[in-house]
Amino acid sequence: MNGTEVLDYAREAVYVMLLMAGPLMAVALLVGLIIALFQALTQIQEMTLVFVPKIVAIFFALILLLPFMASTLGSFMNKTMESIIIVGGSI
């Protein structure tokens, strides 16, 4: 395995990480913006008001997106294992 292949796997690993974490981060951002807008409109400046809805929204998003995340990680892992078998067989 040369340096180019290692960089390709590192780039693909970062891409898979972004695919898995991106939707959850987007949900957290959207819920945070909605709560910040609510706080600005009502002038309620309670810091703990932000955490509970974010945690609940991320929990439900995680349950909803778990099959997608598992298939994405599984396909990346299968590709990695096939590469290890191919490289290991050629030694």
mmCIF file of the C-alpha atoms, coordinates in Angstrom:
data_MODEL
# 
_entry.id   MODEL 
# 
loop_
_atom_site.group_PDB 
_atom_site.id 
_atom_site.type_symbol 
_atom_site.label_atom_id 
_atom_site.label_alt_id 
_atom_site.label_comp_id 
_atom_site.label_asym_id 
_atom_site.label_entity_id 
_atom_site.label_seq_id 
_atom_site.pdbx_PDB_ins_code 
_atom_site.Cartn_x 
_atom_site.Cartn_y 
_atom_site.Cartn_z 
_atom_site.occupancy 
_atom_site.B_iso_or_equiv 
_atom_site.pdbx_formal_charge 
_atom_site.auth_seq_id 
_atom_site.auth_comp_id 
_atom_site.auth_asym_id 
_atom_site.auth_atom_id 
_atom_site.pdbx_PDB_model_num 
ATOM 1  C CA . MET A 1 1  ? 0.000   0.000   0.000  1.00 0.00 ? 1  MET A CA 1 
ATOM 2  C CA . ASN A 1 2  ? 1.540   3.286   -1.049 1.00 0.00 ? 2  ASN A CA 1 
ATOM 3  C CA . GLY A 1 3  ? 1.008   6.807   0.217  1.00 0.00 ? 3  GLY A CA 1 
ATOM 4  C CA . THR A 1 4  ? -1.656  7.631   -2.363 1.00 0.00 ? 4  THR A CA 1 
ATOM 5  C CA . GLU A 1 5  ? -3.876  4.766   -1.243 1.00 0.00 ? 5  GLU A CA 1 
ATOM 6  C CA . VAL A 1 6  ? -3.439  5.761   2.399  1.00 0.00 ? 6  VAL A CA 1 
ATOM 7  C CA . LEU A 1 7  ? -4.492  9.320   1.583  1.00 0.00 ? 7  LEU A CA 1 
ATOM 8  C CA . ASP A 1 8  ? -7.495  8.006   -0.358 1.00 0.00 ? 8  ASP A CA 1 
ATOM 9  C CA . TYR A 1 9  ? -8.629  5.953   2.628  1.00 0.00 ? 9  TYR A CA 1 
ATOM 10 C CA . ALA A 1 10 ? -8.091  8.889   4.991  1.00 0.00 ? 10 ALA A CA 1 
ATOM 11 C CA . ARG A 1 11 ? -10.114 11.160  2.708  1.00 0.00 ? 11 ARG A CA 1 
ATOM 12 C CA . GLU A 1 12 ? -12.895 8.596   2.437  1.00 0.00 ? 12 GLU A CA 1 
ATOM 13 C CA . ALA A 1 13 ? -12.880 8.106   6.221  1.00 0.00 ? 13 ALA A CA 1 
ATOM 14 C CA . VAL A 1 14 ? -13.344 11.839  6.734  1.00 0.00 ? 14 VAL A CA 1 
ATOM 15 C CA . TYR A 1 15 ? -16.157 11.836  4.168  1.00 0.00 ? 15 TYR A CA 1 
ATOM 16 C CA . VAL A 1 16 ? -17.896 8.935   5.954  1.00 0.00 ? 16 VAL A CA 1 
ATOM 17 C CA . MET A 1 17 ? -17.486 10.739  9.265  1.00 0.00 ? 17 MET A CA 1 
ATOM 18 C CA . LEU A 1 18 ? -19.123 13.844  7.787  1.00 0.00 ? 18 LEU A CA 1 
ATOM 19 C CA . LEU A 1 19 ? -21.945 11.747  6.326  1.00 0.00 ? 19 LEU A CA 1 
ATOM 20 C CA . MET A 1 20 ? -22.605 10.199  9.709  1.00 0.00 ? 20 MET A CA 1 
ATOM 21 C CA . ALA A 1 21 ? -22.260 13.288  11.891 1.00 0.00 ? 21 ALA A CA 1 
ATOM 22 C CA . GLY A 1 22 ? -23.569 15.922  9.477  1.00 0.00 ? 22 GLY A CA 1 
ATOM 23 C CA . PRO A 1 23 ? -27.301 15.236  9.766  1.00 0.00 ? 23 PRO A CA 1 
ATOM 24 C CA . LEU A 1 24 ? -27.167 15.125  13.560 1.00 0.00 ? 24 LEU A CA 1 
ATOM 25 C CA . MET A 1 25 ? -25.209 18.366  13.682 1.00 0.00 ? 25 MET A CA 1 
ATOM 26 C CA . ALA A 1 26 ? -27.700 19.964  11.296 1.00 0.00 ? 26 ALA A CA 1 
ATOM 27 C CA . VAL A 1 27 ? -30.583 18.925  13.564 1.00 0.00 ? 27 VAL A CA 1 
ATOM 28 C CA . ALA A 1 28 ? -28.776 20.379  16.582 1.00 0.00 ? 28 ALA A CA 1 
ATOM 29 C CA . LEU A 1 29 ? -28.112 23.609  14.675 1.00 0.00 ? 29 LEU A CA 1 
ATOM 30 C CA . LEU A 1 30 ? -31.714 23.928  13.533 1.00 0.00 ? 30 LEU A CA 1 
ATOM 31 C CA . VAL A 1 31 ? -33.140 23.284  17.001 1.00 0.00 ? 31 VAL A CA 1 
ATOM 32 C CA . GLY A 1 32 ? -30.626 25.707  18.511 1.00 0.00 ? 32 GLY A CA 1 
ATOM 33 C CA . LEU A 1 33 ? -31.615 28.428  16.053 1.00 0.00 ? 33 LEU A CA 1 
ATOM 34 C CA . ILE A 1 34 ? -35.317 27.906  16.719 1.00 0.00 ? 34 ILE A CA 1 
ATOM 35 C CA . ILE A 1 35 ? -34.795 28.076  20.477 1.00 0.00 ? 35 ILE A CA 1 
ATOM 36 C CA . ALA A 1 36 ? -32.545 31.125  20.160 1.00 0.00 ? 36 ALA A CA 1 
ATOM 37 C CA . LEU A 1 37 ? -35.242 32.839  18.103 1.00 0.00 ? 37 LEU A CA 1 
ATOM 38 C CA . PHE A 1 38 ? -37.847 31.888  20.707 1.00 0.00 ? 38 PHE A CA 1 
ATOM 39 C CA . GLN A 1 39 ? -35.633 33.248  23.477 1.00 0.00 ? 39 GLN A CA 1 
ATOM 40 C CA . ALA A 1 40 ? -35.040 36.487  21.601 1.00 0.00 ? 40 ALA A CA 1 
ATOM 41 C CA . LEU A 1 41 ? -38.741 36.985  20.914 1.00 0.00 ? 41 LEU A CA 1 
ATOM 42 C CA . THR A 1 42 ? -39.885 36.236  24.464 1.00 0.00 ? 42 THR A CA 1 
ATOM 43 C CA . GLN A 1 43 ? -36.806 37.669  26.218 1.00 0.00 ? 43 GLN A CA 1 
ATOM 44 C CA . ILE A 1 44 ? -36.446 34.476  28.244 1.00 0.00 ? 44 ILE A CA 1 
ATOM 45 C CA . GLN A 1 45 ? -32.721 34.078  28.830 1.00 0.00 ? 45 GLN A CA 1 
ATOM 46 C CA . GLU A 1 46 ? -32.663 30.715  30.568 1.00 0.00 ? 46 GLU A CA 1 
ATOM 47 C CA . MET A 1 47 ? -29.545 28.760  29.596 1.00 0.00 ? 47 MET A CA 1 
ATOM 48 C CA . THR A 1 48 ? -30.981 25.354  30.502 1.00 0.00 ? 48 THR A CA 1 
ATOM 49 C CA . LEU A 1 49 ? -33.877 25.862  28.078 1.00 0.00 ? 49 LEU A CA 1 
ATOM 50 C CA . VAL A 1 50 ? -31.561 25.056  25.168 1.00 0.00 ? 50 VAL A CA 1 
ATOM 51 C CA . PHE A 1 51 ? -30.251 21.687  26.312 1.00 0.00 ? 51 PHE A CA 1 
ATOM 52 C CA . VAL A 1 52 ? -33.361 19.548  26.788 1.00 0.00 ? 52 VAL A CA 1 
ATOM 53 C CA . PRO A 1 53 ? -34.961 20.174  23.349 1.00 0.00 ? 53 PRO A CA 1 
ATOM 54 C CA . LYS A 1 54 ? -31.582 19.701  21.645 1.00 0.00 ? 54 LYS A CA 1 
ATOM 55 C CA . ILE A 1 55 ? -30.969 16.398  23.400 1.00 0.00 ? 55 ILE A CA 1 
ATOM 56 C CA . VAL A 1 56 ? -34.467 15.144  22.587 1.00 0.00 ? 56 VAL A CA 1 
ATOM 57 C CA . ALA A 1 57 ? -34.212 16.239  18.936 1.00 0.00 ? 57 ALA A CA 1 
ATOM 58 C CA . ILE A 1 58 ? -30.786 14.628  18.517 1.00 0.00 ? 58 ILE A CA 1 
ATOM 59 C CA . PHE A 1 59 ? -32.059 11.430  20.156 1.00 0.00 ? 59 PHE A CA 1 
ATOM 60 C CA . PHE A 1 60 ? -35.005 11.178  17.751 1.00 0.00 ? 60 PHE A CA 1 
ATOM 61 C CA . ALA A 1 61 ? -32.801 12.077  14.775 1.00 0.00 ? 61 ALA A CA 1 
ATOM 62 C CA . LEU A 1 62 ? -30.342 9.377   15.845 1.00 0.00 ? 62 LEU A CA 1 
ATOM 63 C CA . ILE A 1 63 ? -33.121 6.790   16.007 1.00 0.00 ? 63 ILE A CA 1 
ATOM 64 C CA . LEU A 1 64 ? -34.412 7.906   12.605 1.00 0.00 ? 64 LEU A CA 1 
ATOM 65 C CA . LEU A 1 65 ? -30.978 8.032   10.919 1.00 0.00 ? 65 LEU A CA 1 
ATOM 66 C CA . LEU A 1 66 ? -29.424 4.972   12.546 1.00 0.00 ? 66 LEU A CA 1 
ATOM 67 C CA . PRO A 1 67 ? -30.115 2.619   9.591  1.00 0.00 ? 67 PRO A CA 1 
ATOM 68 C CA . PHE A 1 68 ? -28.480 5.089   7.172  1.00 0.00 ? 68 PHE A CA 1 
ATOM 69 C CA . MET A 1 69 ? -25.499 5.541   9.467  1.00 0.00 ? 69 MET A CA 1 
ATOM 70 C CA . ALA A 1 70 ? -25.080 1.794   9.948  1.00 0.00 ? 70 ALA A CA 1 
ATOM 71 C CA . SER A 1 71 ? -25.220 1.068   6.227  1.00 0.00 ? 71 SER A CA 1 
ATOM 72 C CA . THR A 1 72 ? -22.734 3.873   5.483  1.00 0.00 ? 72 THR A CA 1 
ATOM 73 C CA . LEU A 1 73 ? -20.281 2.648   8.089  1.00 0.00 ? 73 LEU A CA 1 
ATOM 74 C CA . GLY A 1 74 ? -20.836 -0.970  7.092  1.00 0.00 ? 74 GLY A CA 1 
ATOM 75 C CA . SER A 1 75 ? -20.090 -0.321  3.427  1.00 0.00 ? 75 SER A CA 1 
ATOM 76 C CA . PHE A 1 76 ? -16.948 1.613   4.348  1.00 0.00 ? 76 PHE A CA 1 
ATOM 77 C CA . MET A 1 77 ? -15.844 -1.211  6.631  1.00 0.00 ? 77 MET A CA 1 
ATOM 78 C CA . ASN A 1 78 ? -16.512 -3.833  3.944  1.00 0.00 ? 78 ASN A CA 1 
ATOM 79 C CA . LYS A 1 79 ? -14.442 -1.862  1.443  1.00 0.00 ? 79 LYS A CA 1 
ATOM 80 C CA . THR A 1 80 ? -11.640 -1.522  3.985  1.00 0.00 ? 80 THR A CA 1 
ATOM 81 C CA . MET A 1 81 ? -11.685 -5.239  4.801  1.00 0.00 ? 81 MET A CA 1 
ATOM 82 C CA . GLU A 1 82 ? -11.658 -6.164  1.104  1.00 0.00 ? 82 GLU A CA 1 
ATOM 83 C CA . SER A 1 83 ? -8.650  -3.927  0.637  1.00 0.00 ? 83 SER A CA 1 
ATOM 84 C CA . ILE A 1 84 ? -6.883  -5.562  3.583  1.00 0.00 ? 84 ILE A CA 1 
ATOM 85 C CA . ILE A 1 85 ? -7.593  -9.023  2.150  1.00 0.00 ? 85 ILE A CA 1 
ATOM 86 C CA . ILE A 1 86 ? -6.333  -7.997  -1.299 1.00 0.00 ? 86 ILE A CA 1 
ATOM 87 C CA . VAL A 1 87 ? -3.154  -6.384  0.102  1.00 0.00 ? 87 VAL A CA 1 
ATOM 88 C CA . GLY A 1 88 ? -2.586  -9.260  2.531  1.00 0.00 ? 88 GLY A CA 1 
ATOM 89 C CA . GLY A 1 89 ? -2.967  -11.824 -0.229 1.00 0.00 ? 89 GLY A CA 1 
ATOM 90 C CA . SER A 1 90 ? -0.372  -10.169 -2.430 1.00 0.00 ? 90 SER A CA 1 
ATOM 91 C CA . ILE A 1 91 ? 2.396   -10.214 0.176  1.00 0.00 ? 91 ILE A CA 1 
# 
